[in-house]
């Protein structure tokens, strides 16, 4: 889950674009389901997020920096997959 403080998917995706540009990462962004978690200051709302088509340097950059405002509590952390084809399979 990535948290930027937006309930609106379009605003969330715009914020993702700005955050990715700030760390010089380009790729295809796929927004998933809205999610909510309880944090120290109340409910946090965000979205699941997948990025594909990243080159190796961009993947490492994203894993190093993460995205969003709740990284210190485990949100916005990215794990690499070889392909997006396996995502969603049971």
N, C-alpha and C positions, 0 to 999 in steps of 0.2 A: 504494500500500500504506500502510495506517495501522497504526502500532505502538503498542500499549498494554501489551505484555508478557503477553498472554493467548493461550493456544492454544485455549481454549474459546470457541466462537462466542457463547454466551449471556453470558459474562463480558465479552467484547469489546464486544458491543452495549450492555450496561449501562454500561460505561466511556464509550462514545461518547455515550450519553444524558447522562451527567454532564458530559462535556466540552462538549457543545453547549449545555447549560443554563448553564454557566459563562460562555459568550460570548453568551448570549441569542439563540441560533439555533434555529428550529424548522423541521422539514421531515420528509419520509418517508425513513427510513434503509433502504437495501437493502444487505445484506452479501453480498459476493462470495466468491470462492475464498480459501482459506488460502494464504499465501505465506511464503517464507523468503528472507532475503538475508544475506550475510556482511557484518558490520560490523567496526569496529575491535576490539570486545570479544568477538566471536564471532557466532554466528547470531542474527539478529533474526527474530521470527515475528510476522506480522500478517495482515490480511485486506484485500482490495480493498473499496472502499466507495463507494457512490453515494448522494447525497442529491437528492431531487427535491421539487418543490412549494415551493421557497424563493422568497420575494419578493426583489426586487433588493437591498434593504438587508441581508438575511440572507446572500445569496450573496456580497456584497462583504465582509461580516464574516468569513465562513468562509474566503474566499480570503486575507484579510489575516492571520488567526490560524493557519489550518491546524489539524490535529488530531494528537495522538499525541506520543510521546516522541522520534521520530527526524526531526523537521522540518528540522533543520540539515543533514541529509545527503540531503534530497530526498523523504522519506516524509511522508505526510499533507498533501501539497500538492494543492489542488483546482483543476481547470480547468472552466470553465463550458461547458455544452451548452445549446442551446435547448430540447430535449426529451429525455426518456429513451428515446423510441421508436427512436432511431438506435443506441443502445448494444446491442452484440451482433450487429449486422448485419455481414455480410462484404462 
